[in-house]
Amino acid sequence: MEDIKLNTSEMAEKACMLRAGQRVLLSGTAYTSRDAAHKRITEMLERGEKPPYHLQGAAIYYAGPTPAPMGLPIGACGPTTSTRMDPYTPRFLDLGLKCMIGKGKRSQEVIDAIQRNRAVYLCAIGGAGALAAQCIVSAEVIAFEDLGCESVKRLELKDFPLIVGIDSTGESILV
């Protein structure tokens, strides 16, 4: 099976073409966001405030990178367990989120929202944070700096290796 090269800027139109089990080399902008940041973003939305990044067409990587060693843009940057974001994810998808990157299963509510919004859930390899960091060419904190490694960061990815875990039809490789 050949890898599909894809840029996050194409995700809004191409997420619906990906199928569970396909390998993807993802480049472009993604935002780190874990449960603490998701909670704050949800609170911002409830107050009518704009989130720190546009959800429309966005790609979120569920990761809390370690500090960058000298001369590198980021430290280890492996995926975190995605189910911790499940309480917030359907709303984010309904607001335009197109791509989530993480590890592990998702709830039925999230799968339904993926289908409803023609989005995709991509799986990264757990335990390979140092390897994943090699595919990140830049990282910048853009919100919630007080959360440390869980702050929201804008990442620029280059050929980040992923597998389609749940596609826009609801098909899943996750058992």
VENHUVEN-V390886 format. One record per residue. RES is the residue in three letters. SS is DSSP state (helix for helix, strand for strand, loop for the rest). PHI is phi in whole degrees, 0 to 359 (* if undefined). BURIAL is b if it has 16 or more other C-alpha atoms within 10 Angstrom, else e. Layout:
[[RES & SS & PHI & BURIAL] [RES & SS & PHI & BURIAL]]
This chain:
[[MET & loop & * & e] [GLU & loop & 275 & e] [ASP & loop & 292 & e] [ILE & strand & 261 & b] [LYS & strand & 273 & e] [LEU & strand & 216 & b] [ASN & strand & 254 & b] [THR & helix & 301 & b] [SER & helix & 293 & e] [GLU & helix & 266 & e] [MET & helix & 299 & b] [ALA & helix & 302 & b] [GLU & helix & 267 & e] [LYS & helix & 253 & b] [ALA & helix & 303 & b] [CYS & helix & 289 & b] [MET & helix & 269 & e] [LEU & loop & 282 & b] [ARG & loop & 233 & b] [ALA & loop & 310 & b] [GLY & loop & 96 & b] [GLN & loop & 291 & b] [ARG & strand & 266 & b] [VAL & strand & 233 & b] [LEU & strand & 252 & b] [LEU & strand & 261 & b] [SER & strand & 236 & b] [GLY & strand & 110 & b] [THR & strand & 271 & b] [ALA & strand & 222 & b] [TYR & strand & 243 & b] [THR & strand & 281 & b] [SER & loop & 196 & b] [ARG & loop & 245 & b] [ASP & helix & 299 & b] [ALA & helix & 296 & e] [ALA & helix & 292 & b] [HIS & helix & 301 & b] [LYS & helix & 298 & e] [ARG & helix & 294 & e] [ILE & helix & 296 & b] [THR & helix & 298 & b] [GLU & helix & 298 & e] [MET & helix & 299 & e] [LEU & helix & 299 & e] [GLU & helix & 295 & e] [ARG & loop & 273 & e] [GLY & loop & 81 & e] [GLU & loop & 270 & e] [LYS & loop & 279 & e] [PRO & loop & 290 & e] [PRO & loop & 290 & e] [TYR & loop & 213 & e] [HIS & loop & 288 & e] [LEU & loop & 285 & b] [GLN & loop & 300 & e] [GLY & loop & 77 & b] [ALA & loop & 285 & b] [ALA & strand & 241 & b] [ILE & strand & 248 & b] [TYR & strand & 253 & b] [TYR & loop & 283 & b] [ALA & strand & 210 & b] [GLY & loop & 232 & b] [PRO & loop & 300 & b] [THR & loop & 281 & b] [PRO & loop & 303 & e] [ALA & loop & 286 & e] [PRO & loop & 291 & e] [MET & loop & 309 & e] [GLY & loop & 85 & e] [LEU & loop & 244 & e] [PRO & loop & 286 & b] [ILE & loop & 198 & b] [GLY & loop & 272 & b] [ALA & loop & 303 & b] [CYS & loop & 217 & b] [GLY & loop & 273 & b] [PRO & strand & 286 & b] [THR & loop & 255 & b] [THR & strand & 295 & b] [SER & helix & 288 & b] [THR & helix & 301 & b] [ARG & helix & 294 & e] [MET & helix & 266 & b] [ASP & helix & 304 & b] [PRO & helix & 297 & e] [TYR & helix & 259 & b] [THR & helix & 297 & b] [PRO & helix & 304 & b] [ARG & helix & 296 & e] [PHE & helix & 298 & b] [LEU & helix & 296 & b] [ASP & helix & 295 & b] [LEU & loop & 268 & e] [GLY & loop & 117 & b] [LEU & loop & 304 & b] [LYS & loop & 246 & b] [CYS & strand & 214 & b] [MET & strand & 239 & b] [ILE & strand & 237 & b] [GLY & strand & 190 & b] [LYS & strand & 218 & b] [GLY & loop & 93 & b] [LYS & loop & 291 & b] [ARG & loop & 233 & b] [SER & loop & 288 & e] [GLN & helix & 298 & e] [GLU & helix & 298 & e] [VAL & helix & 291 & b] [ILE & helix & 300 & b] [ASP & helix & 299 & e] [ALA & helix & 290 & b] [ILE & helix & 300 & b] [GLN & helix & 297 & b] [ARG & helix & 301 & e] [ASN & helix & 254 & b] [ARG & loop & 53 & b] [ALA & loop & 254 & b] [VAL & strand & 210 & b] [TYR & strand & 244 & b] [LEU & strand & 256 & b] [CYS & strand & 256 & b] [ALA & loop & 257 & b] [ILE & loop & 281 & b] [GLY & loop & 290 & e] [GLY & loop & 81 & e] [ALA & loop & 238 & e] [GLY & helix & 299 & b] [ALA & helix & 292 & e] [LEU & helix & 294 & e] [ALA & helix & 300 & b] [ALA & helix & 299 & b] [GLN & loop & 292 & b] [CYS & loop & 261 & b] [ILE & strand & 251 & b] [VAL & strand & 267 & e] [SER & strand & 204 & b] [ALA & strand & 213 & b] [GLU & strand & 218 & e] [VAL & strand & 291 & b] [ILE & strand & 242 & e] [ALA & strand & 196 & b] [PHE & loop & 58 & b] [GLU & helix & 304 & e] [ASP & helix & 296 & e] [LEU & helix & 277 & e] [GLY & helix & 63 & e] [CYS & helix & 297 & b] [GLU & helix & 267 & b] [SER & loop & 298 & b] [VAL & strand & 277 & b] [LYS & strand & 238 & b] [ARG & strand & 266 & b] [LEU & strand & 251 & b] [GLU & strand & 250 & b] [LEU & strand & 262 & b] [LYS & strand & 223 & b] [ASP & strand & 52 & b] [PHE & strand & 287 & b] [PRO & strand & 282 & b] [LEU & strand & 219 & b] [ILE & strand & 233 & b] [VAL & strand & 291 & b] [GLY & strand & 274 & b] [ILE & strand & 224 & b] [ASP & loop & 266 & b] [SER & loop & 292 & b] [THR & loop & 267 & b] [GLY & loop & 93 & b] [GLU & loop & 294 & e] [SER & strand & 221 & b] [ILE & loop & 263 & e] [LEU & loop & 270 & e] [VAL & loop & 261 & e]]
